[in-house]
Amino acid sequence: MTKRDLGGRLALLLAAMIWGSAFFVMKNAVDSIPTWMLLGIRFTMGAGVLALIFWKRLKLIRASTWARGAALGVLLCAAYGVQTFGLMDTTPGKNAFLAATYCVFVPFFWWLIHKRRPDRYNLAAALLCLCGMGLVSLQSDLRIGRGEGLTILSGVFYALHIIATASAARGCSPVLLSFVQFAVAAVLSWVTAPFSAPAPEAIPVDGWLRLGY
């Protein structure tokens, strides 16, 4: 394993730790801040931080980066939107587990798009994941609740986002691609926010801390 491979795996591990812990941090925030407003703030902050740190690179954004980033932004906004609505009606643990089913969806969607058949390990993982989904999400009457159903749907969008990223990232700066998709997701969230729920009179300090996290 090269240093680059090791660095990439450690980066993914760190991303998983931050993303996973955010489920618990954001659970209380969704009770006081409307979903699309919450996402608008989060994506705006993300794009803003990247712009502040890498502002010299922004002038290097090409038309192809804007096009690829916009497509990724639509998928990212859909994934986070559906998942956040699901979090309102289920527990953080279930939300985190069911959203992570994108790990199983990715190889099968990749198969449909790129004609690369999943191996036996993918099939075994899919079977185990389906069993886990059933144990976590099925209720006593064998129905999946609204929150669990929405979270599984978010896993589909996350899988599509990962597959699209695999193609879009070729020849593009990861920083610029991330900035564009965050900016597009922020715009979509803010445009949708007025039609979904009225804005709160004020966001508590605790809410801003959670959004900052």
Order of alpha helices (4+ residues) and beta strands (2+ residues): alpha-alpha-alpha-alpha-alpha-alpha-alpha-alpha-alpha-alpha
